[in-house]
Amino acid sequence: MADKKIGAGCIFTNGKLILAGLQRKQKQLVLSGIGGKRNEGETPHETAIRETVEELFNVNIVPPELMIKLMSELTPIKIGGTYTYTTFTYSFEDLAKFLTLSNSYIQTTMYKQFPLTLHELMFGRLSDPTSEIQTLSLVPVHPNISFDPYFVEDINRLIQETTS
């Protein structure tokens, strides 16, 4: 029977906050998780790791040696998802290990200096319109989050001030 999973991704969390990426989907900016579509012959775990490397560092090719290292040295806290999408959950400590392991294999233009911490990953990220993920954010792990309309107005006002 063929694998029905069409995608997979990685979640990095401390249980209170989760790492999210701001992506352009059609004409909208959307906060989403990190992951994507499965390539032919990949397992969901391989998809999740490859997509995470691609999206965090804006690279098209992930070295096979790095894939082997990441998959063998990182163990997800939890594996879940839906019928078509698998999610592998890791801690922020695992993210630091992910970054350290990737450092020797990845050349990226997204950072002046390769990030080795969550802070460096988020705040050292450079702007690149070709990157699938524009910026990274920490989002509270809480059900039914919505934006206060006044906060949305503040964001829109800030956008107008910085673009005019």
N, C-alpha and C positions, 0 to 999 in steps of 0.2 A: 504494500500500500504506500502511495506517495505521501511525502511529508507536506501537510497543508500549510505549514508556517511560511508566511511570505516575508516576514521581517522580524527583527530583534533589536534590542538595545540594552544599554547599561544605565542603571540608576546608581548614583552616588549620594549617600545620605548619612546623617548622624542620628536619624530617627525624628529629628525636629525640623531639619532643613533638607532640601533636595536640590541638586544642581540641575539647572534647566538652561536651555539655549533659546535665544531669540532668532527665529528663522522667518524668511520671507516665503509665504505660501500664496501663490498667485500674486495678488496685489496687497495682501495683508501681512502684517508682522504678527507672528504667533509664538508664544512661549510654549516650548515642548520639551520632551525628553530627548535623549541623545541616542540615535540609532537609525535604522533604515531598512532598506529592502535586501533580501537574501540573494546572493549570487548562486548560480547553478553549482550544485555539488557541495555547498557549504552547510554546516550544521547551524542551528540557531545560535549556539555559543560563538562560533567563528564569525557569524554575521555581526553579532553584538560587539565583539572586540574590534573587528575591522572597521565597522561604522563609527565607533567611538574614536578610534585613532584618526580616521579621515576627518570627522567633524571637529574634533578638538584642535587639530593642527593644520587643517585645510590642505591635506595631501590626497593624491589620487591612488598611490600605490603604498601598501603596507608590506614591509619586508617579511617574508615567511619566517625568518629567524625570530623576529619580534613577536609575531603571532604565536609561535610555539612557546616562547618565554612567558608571555602574558597569560596564556591559557594554562600553563603548567604551574605558574607561581601565584596566581590569584584564584581564590575560591569564593564564589558568590555566597553571601549570607542567605539568600533566598532566590528561588527561581519561580517565576509566575508568568502571568500574562493572560492572553485570550486565545481563542481557537486559532487565530492567524498570526499572532505576534507574541514573542517570548521576551520577558524582561528578566535580566540578571541584576540583582541588587548587591551592591558593594558598599563598604564604609568609606568615610573620608580618608581613613588611614590607608585603605586599599587604593584610593585615588592617588595618594602620594607615592605609593609603590608603583602604580601604573605609570606615573610621570617619570620616576627615577629609571624604570626599566626602558621606557621609550626614548630617553635622552640620548643614548648611544646610537640609535637607529634612525631617528627622524630629523630631517632638515625642514624647518618651517619658517615661513615669512610672517607668521602671525605673532611672533614674539621677538624682541631684540635679544633677549636671553631666554634660553629654554626654561619653561616653568617647572619647578620641582615641588611647589606647594599649591594648595587650593587658592590662597591669596594671590600668588604670582600668576596662576592660570586665569583667574578672573580679571585682575587689575593690570596685568602686563600685556593683555591682549591688544593687538593693534587693529585698526580698522582696515578691512579689506572687503570691497563690495562683491568679490567673487566667492567669498567664503559662505558656505551653507548656513553656518551659525554666525550671526553678526556679533552678539555679545553673550556672555554667560551671566546667569543670575542665580541667587539662592532664593528658593521659594519655600514658605512654611508648609510642613506636612500637616494639613488640617482639612477636614471635609468642608465642602461648600464655600470656598474662598471666592469673594467677588471684590471688585474695586469700588471704593467710595467715590461717588460722582464728583465730589470736590477735589479729590486726589487726581482724578482723570483731567479735570479742568486745570489743575496745577501743572500736570505733565504737558498738556496741550499748550499752555501759556509758555512753559519753558522751551518747547519746540519752536514756537513762533519767535521767541526772543533770540534763540540761537541760529535761526535760519534767516533772520532779517538783518 
